[in-house]
Amino acid sequence: MNSFYPYLREAFPNVMMTSEENDEINSIQTDLEPYVKQMESRFMSGEESFDNFAAFVQGCKDRRSERLTEILQQVYDRWLTNN
């Protein structure tokens, strides 16, 4: 097992978010996660057609998914700078 150590990388870095970032992430996820879970279920059950996938993506954007990605990217970039 020791021969693998030089190749091991942290899969999910232990990142620290500011309280403002954390608050905004929680706010976004409160709206976004239930929507994604509901729509995932509807797509999988056939209740929602995959022809409506673009509307689903827009629904995610309306719930600030792009802002969530932006915050998480900033946190990750900060982690990369410090490691």
Protein Blocks (a to p, Z undefined) as FASTA:
>chain_A
ZZmmmmpccfbacddddfklmmmmmmmmmmmmmmmmmmmmmmmnomacfklmmmmmmmmm
mnommmmmmmmmmmmmmmmmmZZ
